Amino acid sequence: MAANTPAFFQKLVIYEVFVRNHSQEGTFAGVTADLPRIKDLGVDVVWLMPIHPIGEVKRKGSEGSPYAIADYRAVNPRYGTEADFKQLIDTAHGLGLNVMIDIVYNHTAPDSVLARQHPDWFYQDEAGQPIPRFPEWSDVVDLRYHHPELMAYQIETLLKWVKLGVDGYRCDVASLVPLEFWRQARAAVAEIKPDFIWLAESVHPHFVRLMRRLGYPALSDSEVYQAFDLTYDYDIHDDWVACLRGNSSLADYARMIAWQEVIYPVNYIKLHFVENHDQPRAAALIPDMPQLKCWTAFMAFNKGAFLIYAGQEAGATKLPSLFEVELIEWPEGQPLLSSFLARLAALKKDPATDGSFEIVAADTHFQTRWSAGEGSLYGIFNVQSQTGAASVELPDGVYMNLLDNIQIEVSAGQIQLPLLPVIVRF
């Protein structure tokens, strides 16, 4: 991991926004108007999926993927102007929010500025035409970082957005871009903004294996940490899904979390989530509301940063298409899970989370604990809706659940397992 990653990045709550589908307008202004509500969720960082123009050649769907970028140095005119984007940043800063944007440096649209002007900067076929390394990604072509001029251009582009006020980068498929580039990019940005946030979309292990088998370089999470502050939790995401489907146990998943503790640097930070723009909506994956709340609380309470994908607070079940306009269906009034997520966000800032984290139990349910000096938080997450009594490592007494203000009684070292998640102070 980058040696200068601030410890408080462990406490970050990041809110992901797809500008096209976030509001009726589908614009920067539509997001700007929603920033006060987002702030009230306890969010620290607003991450905007790619804000740039989308290519036309080989476009998927009627709108095209925002990850098929035509020009890294411009904003999508459908979203507004660069001045509108700057207004979004300024408004966010006024609310105490940071703004992160998506950087897609593995590939561009086939008709991008770079593909037209510098085809030699790409992987090429026998005819000298830019191609993707992964054939299924047919709407993009892959950059090949063997030209110093390409690296200089990309870093110069990064500096442009930093100077405009951007506070962080979420780097798409960061594992497929050379580590040396990321090191140089981080150093250049740090000269302007030392406290910049670098989030890597580190990829699933099976994808690393595939790319290496095809003869292409692909970085492990351990390598990625040499340049990034945070990485995705994809290294054990498949284990979580297996646990959800009943193909493995809670203890199996807990062992994978413990495994992360010993293979990464001591100050590693993972980004935890129950959904994002590439994964199913949590409310569709986990339709039982108590279980959904338990899994969400478990992920948020865990060591590391926490991600909310816009619409998650509304209990949305439809994952918006990357290729069409599919607006989030916002309810009238406060979204269903807003208060719940806000309490989880507040607990990430609790002084107890400055201490050590451990999983106390992982049999029929999870029990976890944060301990710092005389202050501790204890979580009970009944992710499989079990019933009956359970032993807990809490002194006998009555406790207030910090998530819903309902009292929980511990008697003879046991509680009756609640269906909803519990976090108490002791």
TORKOL-4160 file (C-alpha; in steps of 0.2 Angstrom, whole numbers, padded with zeros to 4 digits, m for minus):
426
<pt num="1" X="0000" Y="0000" Z="0000"/>
<pt num="2" X="0005" Y="0018" Z="m0002"/>
<pt num="3" X="0015" Y="0022" Z="0013"/>
<pt num="4" X="0006" Y="0039" Z="0015"/>
<pt num="5" X="m0012" Y="0032" Z="0015"/>
<pt num="6" X="m0021" Y="0042" Z="0029"/>
<pt num="7" X="m0028" Y="0030" Z="0043"/>
<pt num="8" X="m0045" Y="0039" Z="0042"/>
<pt num="9" X="m0048" Y="0032" Z="0024"/>
<pt num="10" X="m0053" Y="0016" Z="0033"/>
<pt num="11" X="m0069" Y="0026" Z="0039"/>
<pt num="12" X="m0074" Y="0032" Z="0022"/>
<pt num="13" X="m0092" Y="0030" Z="0016"/>
<pt num="14" X="m0092" Y="0032" Z="m0003"/>
<pt num="15" X="m0108" Y="0035" Z="m0013"/>
<pt num="16" X="m0108" Y="0029" Z="m0031"/>
<pt num="17" X="m0118" Y="0039" Z="m0044"/>
<pt num="18" X="m0122" Y="0035" Z="m0062"/>
<pt num="19" X="m0126" Y="0053" Z="m0069"/>
<pt num="20" X="m0136" Y="0047" Z="m0083"/>
<pt num="21" X="m0148" Y="0038" Z="m0072"/>
<pt num="22" X="m0148" Y="0047" Z="m0056"/>
<pt num="23" X="m0161" Y="0061" Z="m0060"/>
<pt num="24" X="m0175" Y="0064" Z="m0072"/>
<pt num="25" X="m0163" Y="0077" Z="m0081"/>
<pt num="26" X="m0148" Y="0064" Z="m0081"/>
<pt num="27" X="m0136" Y="0079" Z="m0079"/>
<pt num="28" X="m0123" Y="0086" Z="m0067"/>
<pt num="29" X="m0136" Y="0098" Z="m0061"/>
<pt num="30" X="m0147" Y="0084" Z="m0056"/>
<pt num="31" X="m0134" Y="0077" Z="m0045"/>
<pt num="32" X="m0129" Y="0094" Z="m0038"/>
<pt num="33" X="m0147" Y="0096" Z="m0032"/>
<pt num="34" X="m0147" Y="0079" Z="m0023"/>
<pt num="35" X="m0130" Y="0082" Z="m0014"/>
<pt num="36" X="m0138" Y="0088" Z="0002"/>
<pt num="37" X="m0148" Y="0072" Z="0004"/>
<pt num="38" X="m0133" Y="0062" Z="0000"/>
<pt num="39" X="m0123" Y="0071" Z="0013"/>
<pt num="40" X="m0137" Y="0067" Z="0026"/>
<pt num="41" X="m0133" Y="0048" Z="0023"/>
<pt num="42" X="m0117" Y="0051" Z="0031"/>
<pt num="43" X="m0107" Y="0050" Z="0015"/>
<pt num="44" X="m0089" Y="0057" Z="0014"/>
<pt num="45" X="m0086" Y="0054" Z="m0005"/>
<pt num="46" X="m0097" Y="0056" Z="m0020"/>
<pt num="47" X="m0090" Y="0044" Z="m0034"/>
<pt num="48" X="m0096" Y="0049" Z="m0051"/>
<pt num="49" X="m0095" Y="0035" Z="m0064"/>
<pt num="50" X="m0086" Y="0041" Z="m0080"/>
<pt num="51" X="m0091" Y="0059" Z="m0085"/>
<pt num="52" X="m0083" Y="0059" Z="m0102"/>
<pt num="53" X="m0090" Y="0058" Z="m0120"/>
<pt num="54" X="m0095" Y="0041" Z="m0126"/>
<pt num="55" X="m0089" Y="0033" Z="m0142"/>
<pt num="56" X="m0100" Y="0030" Z="m0157"/>
<pt num="57" X="m0091" Y="0016" Z="m0165"/>
<pt num="58" X="m0097" Y="m0002" Z="m0159"/>
<pt num="59" X="m0107" Y="0007" Z="m0146"/>
<pt num="60" X="m0118" Y="m0005" Z="m0136"/>
<pt num="61" X="m0136" Y="m0001" Z="m0134"/>
<pt num="62" X="m0143" Y="0016" Z="m0138"/>
<pt num="63" X="m0133" Y="0026" Z="m0126"/>
<pt num="64" X="m0117" Y="0017" Z="m0125"/>
<pt num="65" X="m0107" Y="0012" Z="m0110"/>
<pt num="66" X="m0099" Y="0027" Z="m0100"/>
<pt num="67" X="m0083" Y="0015" Z="m0099"/>
<pt num="68" X="m0081" Y="0017" Z="m0118"/>
<pt num="69" X="m0073" Y="0034" Z="m0117"/>
<pt num="70" X="m0070" Y="0045" Z="m0133"/>
<pt num="71" X="m0061" Y="0059" Z="m0124"/>
<pt num="72" X="m0053" Y="0059" Z="m0107"/>
<pt num="73" X="m0051" Y="0078" Z="m0107"/>
<pt num="74" X="m0069" Y="0083" Z="m0110"/>
<pt num="75" X="m0086" Y="0080" Z="m0101"/>
<pt num="76" X="m0101" Y="0072" Z="m0109"/>
<pt num="77" X="m0112" Y="0085" Z="m0117"/>
<pt num="78" X="m0127" Y="0076" Z="m0112"/>
<pt num="79" X="m0122" Y="0079" Z="m0093"/>
<pt num="80" X="m0119" Y="0097" Z="m0096"/>
<pt num="81" X="m0103" Y="0108" Z="m0097"/>
<pt num="82" X="m0087" Y="0108" Z="m0088"/>
<pt num="83" X="m0093" Y="0123" Z="m0079"/>
<pt num="84" X="m0108" Y="0113" Z="m0073"/>
<pt num="85" X="m0096" Y="0100" Z="m0067"/>
<pt num="86" X="m0086" Y="0113" Z="m0058"/>
<pt num="87" X="m0102" Y="0119" Z="m0050"/>
<pt num="88" X="m0106" Y="0101" Z="m0044"/>
<pt num="89" X="m0088" Y="0100" Z="m0036"/>
<pt num="90" X="m0090" Y="0117" Z="m0028"/>
<pt num="91" X="m0107" Y="0113" Z="m0020"/>
<pt num="92" X="m0100" Y="0096" Z="m0014"/>
<pt num="93" X="m0085" Y="0105" Z="m0006"/>
<pt num="94" X="m0097" Y="0117" Z="0002"/>
<pt num="95" X="m0106" Y="0103" Z="0010"/>
<pt num="96" X="m0090" Y="0094" Z="0016"/>
<pt num="97" X="m0091" Y="0081" Z="0003"/>
<pt num="98" X="m0076" Y="0075" Z="m0008"/>
<pt num="99" X="m0079" Y="0071" Z="m0026"/>
<pt num="100" X="m0071" Y="0056" Z="m0035"/>
<pt num="101" X="m0072" Y="0052" Z="m0053"/>
<pt num="102" X="m0070" Y="0036" Z="m0063"/>
<pt num="103" X="m0053" Y="0035" Z="m0073"/>
<pt num="104" X="m0054" Y="0022" Z="m0087"/>
<pt num="105" X="m0036" Y="0020" Z="m0092"/>
<pt num="106" X="m0036" Y="0002" Z="m0098"/>
<pt num="107" X="m0046" Y="0006" Z="m0114"/>
<pt num="108" X="m0055" Y="0019" Z="m0124"/>
<pt num="109" X="m0069" Y="0019" Z="m0137"/>
<pt num="110" X="m0063" Y="0013" Z="m0154"/>
<pt num="111" X="m0066" Y="0030" Z="m0161"/>
<pt num="112" X="m0058" Y="0040" Z="m0146"/>
<pt num="113" X="m0046" Y="0054" Z="m0149"/>
<pt num="114" X="m0032" Y="0043" Z="m0144"/>
<pt num="115" X="m0037" Y="0029" Z="m0155"/>
<pt num="116" X="m0038" Y="0041" Z="m0170"/>
<pt num="117" X="m0022" Y="0051" Z="m0167"/>
<pt num="118" X="m0011" Y="0037" Z="m0159"/>
<pt num="119" X="m0016" Y="0020" Z="m0164"/>
<pt num="120" X="0002" Y="0014" Z="m0160"/>
<pt num="121" X="m0003" Y="0017" Z="m0142"/>
<pt num="122" X="m0014" Y="0002" Z="m0142"/>
<pt num="123" X="m0014" Y="m0017" Z="m0143"/>
<pt num="124" X="m0016" Y="m0020" Z="m0162"/>
<pt num="125" X="m0021" Y="m0034" Z="m0174"/>
<pt num="126" X="m0010" Y="m0039" Z="m0189"/>
<pt num="127" X="m0017" Y="m0025" Z="m0199"/>
<pt num="128" X="m0012" Y="m0012" Z="m0186"/>
<pt num="129" X="m0029" Y="m0009" Z="m0180"/>
<pt num="130" X="m0032" Y="m0006" Z="m0161"/>
<pt num="131" X="m0041" Y="m0021" Z="m0152"/>
<pt num="132" X="m0047" Y="m0026" Z="m0135"/>
<pt num="133" X="m0037" Y="m0039" Z="m0126"/>
<pt num="134" X="m0053" Y="m0047" Z="m0119"/>
<pt num="135" X="m0064" Y="m0050" Z="m0135"/>
<pt num="136" X="m0081" Y="m0049" Z="m0125"/>
<pt num="137" X="m0077" Y="m0030" Z="m0122"/>
<pt num="138" X="m0081" Y="m0027" Z="m0140"/>
<pt num="139" X="m0085" Y="m0008" Z="m0138"/>
<pt num="140" X="m0068" Y="m0004" Z="m0133"/>
<pt num="141" X="m0049" Y="m0005" Z="m0138"/>
<pt num="142" X="m0035" Y="m0008" Z="m0125"/>
<pt num="143" X="m0021" Y="0004" Z="m0122"/>
<pt num="144" X="m0003" Y="m0003" Z="m0121"/>
<pt num="145" X="0008" Y="0007" Z="m0110"/>
<pt num="146" X="0024" Y="0005" Z="m0119"/>
<pt num="147" X="0026" Y="0023" Z="m0125"/>
<pt num="148" X="0032" Y="0036" Z="m0113"/>
<pt num="149" X="0022" Y="0048" Z="m0123"/>
<pt num="150" X="0006" Y="0039" Z="m0118"/>
<pt num="151" X="0010" Y="0039" Z="m0099"/>
<pt num="152" X="0014" Y="0058" Z="m0100"/>
<pt num="153" X="m0002" Y="0061" Z="m0109"/>
<pt num="154" X="m0012" Y="0051" Z="m0096"/>
<pt num="155" X="m0004" Y="0059" Z="m0081"/>
<pt num="156" X="m0007" Y="0077" Z="m0089"/>
<pt num="157" X="m0025" Y="0072" Z="m0090"/>
<pt num="158" X="m0026" Y="0067" Z="m0072"/>
<pt num="159" X="m0018" Y="0084" Z="m0067"/>
<pt num="160" X="m0031" Y="0093" Z="m0077"/>
<pt num="161" X="m0046" Y="0086" Z="m0066"/>
<pt num="162" X="m0036" Y="0088" Z="m0050"/>
<pt num="163" X="m0033" Y="0106" Z="m0054"/>
<pt num="164" X="m0052" Y="0108" Z="m0057"/>
<pt num="165" X="m0055" Y="0102" Z="m0039"/>
<pt num="166" X="m0057" Y="0083" Z="m0040"/>
<pt num="167" X="m0052" Y="0074" Z="m0024"/>
<pt num="168" X="m0050" Y="0056" Z="m0029"/>
<pt num="169" X="m0050" Y="0043" Z="m0043"/>
<pt num="170" X="m0058" Y="0027" Z="m0044"/>
<pt num="171" X="m0048" Y="0018" Z="m0057"/>
<pt num="172" X="m0057" Y="0005" Z="m0068"/>
<pt num="173" X="m0049" Y="m0012" Z="m0070"/>
<pt num="174" X="m0033" Y="m0005" Z="m0062"/>
<pt num="175" X="m0025" Y="m0022" Z="m0061"/>
<pt num="176" X="m0023" Y="m0022" Z="m0080"/>
<pt num="177" X="m0013" Y="m0005" Z="m0081"/>
<pt num="178" X="0006" Y="m0006" Z="m0077"/>
<pt num="179" X="0010" Y="m0003" Z="m0059"/>
<pt num="180" X="0024" Y="0009" Z="m0064"/>
<pt num="181" X="0011" Y="0020" Z="m0072"/>
<pt num="182" X="0001" Y="0021" Z="m0056"/>
<pt num="183" X="0016" Y="0025" Z="m0046"/>
<pt num="184" X="0021" Y="0039" Z="m0057"/>
<pt num="185" X="0003" Y="0046" Z="m0058"/>
<pt num="186" X="0001" Y="0045" Z="m0039"/>
<pt num="187" X="0018" Y="0055" Z="m0037"/>
<pt num="188" X="0012" Y="0068" Z="m0049"/>
<pt num="189" X="m0005" Y="0071" Z="m0042"/>
<pt num="190" X="0003" Y="0072" Z="m0024"/>
<pt num="191" X="0013" Y="0087" Z="m0029"/>
<pt num="192" X="m0004" Y="0096" Z="m0031"/>
<pt num="193" X="m0015" Y="0087" Z="m0018"/>
<pt num="194" X="m0006" Y="0076" Z="m0006"/>
<pt num="195" X="m0022" Y="0069" Z="0002"/>
<pt num="196" X="m0029" Y="0063" Z="m0014"/>
<pt num="197" X="m0039" Y="0047" Z="m0013"/>
<pt num="198" X="m0034" Y="0032" Z="m0025"/>
<pt num="199" X="m0047" Y="0018" Z="m0026"/>
<pt num="200" X="m0042" Y="0003" Z="m0037"/>
<pt num="201" X="m0055" Y="m0008" Z="m0045"/>
<pt num="202" X="m0044" Y="m0023" Z="m0042"/>
<pt num="203" X="m0051" Y="m0038" Z="m0051"/>
<pt num="204" X="m0057" Y="m0055" Z="m0047"/>
<pt num="205" X="m0043" Y="m0068" Z="m0045"/>
<pt num="206" X="m0050" Y="m0079" Z="m0059"/>
<pt num="207" X="m0049" Y="m0064" Z="m0071"/>
<pt num="208" X="m0030" Y="m0061" Z="m0066"/>
<pt num="209" X="m0027" Y="m0079" Z="m0069"/>
<pt num="210" X="m0036" Y="m0078" Z="m0086"/>
<pt num="211" X="m0026" Y="m0063" Z="m0092"/>
<pt num="212" X="m0010" Y="m0070" Z="m0087"/>
<pt num="213" X="m0014" Y="m0086" Z="m0096"/>
<pt num="214" X="m0017" Y="m0076" Z="m0111"/>
<pt num="215" X="0000" Y="m0069" Z="m0109"/>
<pt num="216" X="m0005" Y="m0052" Z="m0103"/>
<pt num="217" X="0001" Y="m0043" Z="m0087"/>
<pt num="218" X="m0011" Y="m0042" Z="m0073"/>
<pt num="219" X="m0008" Y="m0036" Z="m0055"/>
<pt num="220" X="m0012" Y="m0045" Z="m0039"/>
<pt num="221" X="m0020" Y="m0035" Z="m0025"/>
<pt num="222" X="m0004" Y="m0035" Z="m0016"/>
<pt num="223" X="0005" Y="m0027" Z="m0030"/>
<pt num="224" X="m0009" Y="m0014" Z="m0033"/>
<pt num="225" X="m0007" Y="m0008" Z="m0015"/>
<pt num="226" X="0010" Y="m0001" Z="m0019"/>
<pt num="227" X="0001" Y="0013" Z="m0028"/>
<pt num="228" X="m0017" Y="0014" Z="m0021"/>
<pt num="229" X="m0025" Y="0018" Z="m0005"/>
<pt num="230" X="m0040" Y="0006" Z="m0007"/>
<pt num="231" X="m0044" Y="m0009" Z="m0017"/>
<pt num="232" X="m0060" Y="m0018" Z="m0021"/>
<pt num="233" X="m0066" Y="m0033" Z="m0011"/>
<pt num="234" X="m0067" Y="m0044" Z="m0026"/>
<pt num="235" X="m0053" Y="m0055" Z="m0020"/>
<pt num="236" X="m0066" Y="m0064" Z="m0009"/>
<pt num="237" X="m0082" Y="m0058" Z="m0017"/>
<pt num="238" X="m0085" Y="m0075" Z="m0025"/>
<pt num="239" X="m0083" Y="m0083" Z="m0007"/>
<pt num="240" X="m0097" Y="m0071" Z="m0001"/>
<pt num="241" X="m0109" Y="m0075" Z="m0015"/>
<pt num="242" X="m0106" Y="m0094" Z="m0012"/>
<pt num="243" X="m0110" Y="m0091" Z="0006"/>
<pt num="244" X="m0126" Y="m0082" Z="0001"/>
<pt num="245" X="m0131" Y="m0096" Z="m0010"/>
<pt num="246" X="m0128" Y="m0109" Z="0004"/>
<pt num="247" X="m0113" Y="m0117" Z="m0005"/>
<pt num="248" X="m0101" Y="m0112" Z="0009"/>
<pt num="249" X="m0103" Y="m0108" Z="0027"/>
<pt num="250" X="m0101" Y="m0092" Z="0037"/>
<pt num="251" X="m0086" Y="m0099" Z="0044"/>
<pt num="252" X="m0078" Y="m0102" Z="0027"/>
<pt num="253" X="m0082" Y="m0083" Z="0023"/>
<pt num="254" X="m0075" Y="m0078" Z="0040"/>
<pt num="255" X="m0059" Y="m0087" Z="0036"/>
<pt num="256" X="m0057" Y="m0078" Z="0019"/>
<pt num="257" X="m0059" Y="m0061" Z="0029"/>
<pt num="258" X="m0045" Y="m0067" Z="0041"/>
<pt num="259" X="m0034" Y="m0072" Z="0026"/>
<pt num="260" X="m0034" Y="m0054" Z="0020"/>
<pt num="261" X="m0027" Y="m0049" Z="0036"/>
<pt num="262" X="m0011" Y="m0059" Z="0034"/>
<pt num="263" X="m0008" Y="m0057" Z="0015"/>
<pt num="264" X="m0009" Y="m0038" Z="0013"/>
<pt num="265" X="0001" Y="m0024" Z="0021"/>
<pt num="266" X="m0004" Y="m0020" Z="0039"/>
<pt num="267" X="m0013" Y="m0004" Z="0034"/>
<pt num="268" X="m0022" Y="m0011" Z="0019"/>
<pt num="269" X="m0040" Y="m0004" Z="0016"/>
<pt num="270" X="m0053" Y="m0014" Z="0007"/>
<pt num="271" X="m0069" Y="m0007" Z="0000"/>
<pt num="272" X="m0084" Y="m0017" Z="0006"/>
<pt num="273" X="m0101" Y="m0017" Z="m0003"/>
<pt num="274" X="m0117" Y="m0027" Z="m0005"/>
<pt num="275" X="m0119" Y="m0020" Z="m0023"/>
<pt num="276" X="m0111" Y="m0009" Z="m0036"/>
<pt num="277" X="m0114" Y="m0005" Z="m0054"/>
<pt num="278" X="m0107" Y="m0022" Z="m0060"/>
<pt num="279" X="m0116" Y="m0033" Z="m0047"/>
<pt num="280" X="m0134" Y="m0037" Z="m0044"/>
<pt num="281" X="m0144" Y="m0025" Z="m0033"/>
<pt num="282" X="m0143" Y="m0031" Z="m0015"/>
<pt num="283" X="m0162" Y="m0030" Z="m0013"/>
<pt num="284" X="m0164" Y="m0042" Z="m0028"/>
<pt num="285" X="m0150" Y="m0054" Z="m0022"/>
<pt num="286" X="m0156" Y="m0054" Z="m0004"/>
<pt num="287" X="m0175" Y="m0051" Z="m0005"/>
<pt num="288" X="m0178" Y="m0054" Z="0014"/>
<pt num="289" X="m0177" Y="m0037" Z="0022"/>
<pt num="290" X="m0170" Y="m0042" Z="0039"/>
<pt num="291" X="m0156" Y="m0053" Z="0030"/>
<pt num="292" X="m0153" Y="m0038" Z="0019"/>
<pt num="293" X="m0150" Y="m0027" Z="0033"/>
<pt num="294" X="m0139" Y="m0039" Z="0042"/>
<pt num="295" X="m0128" Y="m0041" Z="0028"/>
<pt num="296" X="m0127" Y="m0023" Z="0024"/>
<pt num="297" X="m0123" Y="m0019" Z="0042"/>
<pt num="298" X="m0110" Y="m0033" Z="0043"/>
<pt num="299" X="m0101" Y="m0026" Z="0028"/>
<pt num="300" X="m0102" Y="m0008" Z="0034"/>
<pt num="301" X="m0096" Y="m0013" Z="0052"/>
<pt num="302" X="m0081" Y="m0022" Z="0045"/>
<pt num="303" X="m0064" Y="m0016" Z="0044"/>
<pt num="304" X="m0062" Y="m0004" Z="0028"/>
<pt num="305" X="m0072" Y="0008" Z="0018"/>
<pt num="306" X="m0090" Y="0006" Z="0013"/>
<pt num="307" X="m0099" Y="0009" Z="m0003"/>
<pt num="308" X="m0117" Y="0014" Z="m0006"/>
<pt num="309" X="m0123" Y="0013" Z="m0024"/>
<pt num="310" X="m0136" Y="0026" Z="m0028"/>
<pt num="311" X="m0154" Y="0018" Z="m0026"/>
<pt num="312" X="m0148" Y="0006" Z="m0013"/>
<pt num="313" X="m0156" Y="0017" Z="0000"/>
<pt num="314" X="m0172" Y="0015" Z="m0009"/>
<pt num="315" X="m0171" Y="m0004" Z="m0009"/>
<pt num="316" X="m0170" Y="m0004" Z="m0028"/>
<pt num="317" X="m0170" Y="m0021" Z="m0036"/>
<pt num="318" X="m0167" Y="m0016" Z="m0054"/>
<pt num="319" X="m0149" Y="m0014" Z="m0059"/>
<pt num="320" X="m0148" Y="0001" Z="m0071"/>
<pt num="321" X="m0141" Y="m0004" Z="m0088"/>
<pt num="322" X="m0124" Y="0003" Z="m0093"/>
<pt num="323" X="m0130" Y="0005" Z="m0111"/>
<pt num="324" X="m0148" Y="0013" Z="m0109"/>
<pt num="325" X="m0157" Y="0027" Z="m0099"/>
<pt num="326" X="m0165" Y="0018" Z="m0085"/>
<pt num="327" X="m0169" Y="0030" Z="m0071"/>
<pt num="328" X="m0168" Y="0025" Z="m0053"/>
<pt num="329" X="m0186" Y="0024" Z="m0046"/>
<pt num="330" X="m0185" Y="0036" Z="m0031"/>
<pt num="331" X="m0199" Y="0035" Z="m0019"/>
<pt num="332" X="m0209" Y="0050" Z="m0012"/>
<pt num="333" X="m0201" Y="0056" Z="0004"/>
<pt num="334" X="m0186" Y="0048" Z="0012"/>
<pt num="335" X="m0180" Y="0032" Z="0004"/>
<pt num="336" X="m0183" Y="0016" Z="0014"/>
<pt num="337" X="m0166" Y="0013" Z="0021"/>
<pt num="338" X="m0159" Y="0031" Z="0022"/>
<pt num="339" X="m0159" Y="0032" Z="0041"/>
<pt num="340" X="m0152" Y="0014" Z="0043"/>
<pt num="341" X="m0138" Y="0018" Z="0032"/>
<pt num="342" X="m0135" Y="0035" Z="0040"/>
<pt num="343" X="m0133" Y="0026" Z="0057"/>
<pt num="344" X="m0121" Y="0014" Z="0050"/>
<pt num="345" X="m0111" Y="0028" Z="0042"/>
<pt num="346" X="m0110" Y="0037" Z="0059"/>
<pt num="347" X="m0104" Y="0021" Z="0068"/>
<pt num="348" X="m0089" Y="0020" Z="0055"/>
<pt num="349" X="m0083" Y="0037" Z="0063"/>
<pt num="350" X="m0085" Y="0030" Z="0081"/>
<pt num="351" X="m0069" Y="0031" Z="0091"/>
<pt num="352" X="m0070" Y="0012" Z="0094"/>
<pt num="353" X="m0066" Y="0010" Z="0076"/>
<pt num="354" X="m0049" Y="0017" Z="0079"/>
<pt num="355" X="m0044" Y="0001" Z="0088"/>
<pt num="356" X="m0044" Y="m0017" Z="0083"/>
<pt num="357" X="m0057" Y="m0027" Z="0074"/>
<pt num="358" X="m0061" Y="m0046" Z="0076"/>
<pt num="359" X="m0074" Y="m0058" Z="0071"/>
<pt num="360" X="m0079" Y="m0066" Z="0087"/>
<pt num="361" X="m0091" Y="m0079" Z="0080"/>
<pt num="362" X="m0096" Y="m0086" Z="0063"/>
<pt num="363" X="m0107" Y="m0101" Z="0065"/>
<pt num="364" X="m0126" Y="m0098" Z="0063"/>
<pt num="365" X="m0123" Y="m0080" Z="0063"/>
<pt num="366" X="m0109" Y="m0067" Z="0064"/>
<pt num="367" X="m0103" Y="m0058" Z="0080"/>
<pt num="368" X="m0089" Y="m0045" Z="0077"/>
<pt num="369" X="m0081" Y="m0032" Z="0089"/>
<pt num="370" X="m0071" Y="m0016" Z="0088"/>
<pt num="371" X="m0060" Y="m0013" Z="0103"/>
<pt num="372" X="m0051" Y="0003" Z="0107"/>
<pt num="373" X="m0045" Y="0007" Z="0125"/>
<pt num="374" X="m0061" Y="0007" Z="0136"/>
<pt num="375" X="m0073" Y="0009" Z="0122"/>
<pt num="376" X="m0079" Y="m0005" Z="0112"/>
<pt num="377" X="m0093" Y="m0009" Z="0099"/>
<pt num="378" X="m0101" Y="m0026" Z="0097"/>
<pt num="379" X="m0111" Y="m0032" Z="0082"/>
<pt num="380" X="m0123" Y="m0046" Z="0080"/>
<pt num="381" X="m0128" Y="m0050" Z="0062"/>
<pt num="382" X="m0141" Y="m0064" Z="0060"/>
<pt num="383" X="m0138" Y="m0065" Z="0041"/>
<pt num="384" X="m0147" Y="m0082" Z="0040"/>
<pt num="385" X="m0162" Y="m0078" Z="0051"/>
<pt num="386" X="m0158" Y="m0091" Z="0064"/>
<pt num="387" X="m0169" Y="m0092" Z="0080"/>
<pt num="388" X="m0165" Y="m0097" Z="0097"/>
<pt num="389" X="m0152" Y="m0092" Z="0110"/>
<pt num="390" X="m0134" Y="m0088" Z="0107"/>
<pt num="391" X="m0119" Y="m0085" Z="0118"/>
<pt num="392" X="m0111" Y="m0068" Z="0117"/>
<pt num="393" X="m0095" Y="m0061" Z="0124"/>
<pt num="394" X="m0104" Y="m0047" Z="0133"/>
<pt num="395" X="m0107" Y="m0044" Z="0151"/>
<pt num="396" X="m0125" Y="m0047" Z="0157"/>
<pt num="397" X="m0136" Y="m0032" Z="0156"/>
<pt num="398" X="m0148" Y="m0022" Z="0145"/>
<pt num="399" X="m0140" Y="m0013" Z="0130"/>
<pt num="400" X="m0147" Y="m0001" Z="0117"/>
<pt num="401" X="m0146" Y="m0006" Z="0099"/>
<pt num="402" X="m0137" Y="0009" Z="0091"/>
<pt num="403" X="m0146" Y="0005" Z="0074"/>
<pt num="404" X="m0164" Y="0006" Z="0080"/>
<pt num="405" X="m0164" Y="0011" Z="0099"/>
<pt num="406" X="m0172" Y="m0005" Z="0104"/>
<pt num="407" X="m0166" Y="m0013" Z="0120"/>
<pt num="408" X="m0156" Y="m0030" Z="0120"/>
<pt num="409" X="m0155" Y="m0041" Z="0135"/>
<pt num="410" X="m0140" Y="m0052" Z="0139"/>
<pt num="411" X="m0143" Y="m0065" Z="0153"/>
<pt num="412" X="m0131" Y="m0078" Z="0158"/>
<pt num="413" X="m0120" Y="m0074" Z="0144"/>
<pt num="414" X="m0134" Y="m0077" Z="0131"/>
<pt num="415" X="m0146" Y="m0067" Z="0120"/>
<pt num="416" X="m0161" Y="m0072" Z="0110"/>
<pt num="417" X="m0155" Y="m0070" Z="0092"/>
<pt num="418" X="m0164" Y="m0054" Z="0084"/>
<pt num="419" X="m0169" Y="m0055" Z="0066"/>
<pt num="420" X="m0162" Y="m0037" Z="0063"/>
<pt num="421" X="m0144" Y="m0032" Z="0065"/>
<pt num="422" X="m0138" Y="m0026" Z="0082"/>
<pt num="423" X="m0123" Y="m0015" Z="0087"/>
<pt num="424" X="m0121" Y="m0010" Z="0105"/>
<pt num="425" X="m0108" Y="m0001" Z="0115"/>
<pt num="426" X="m0100" Y="m0008" Z="0130"/>
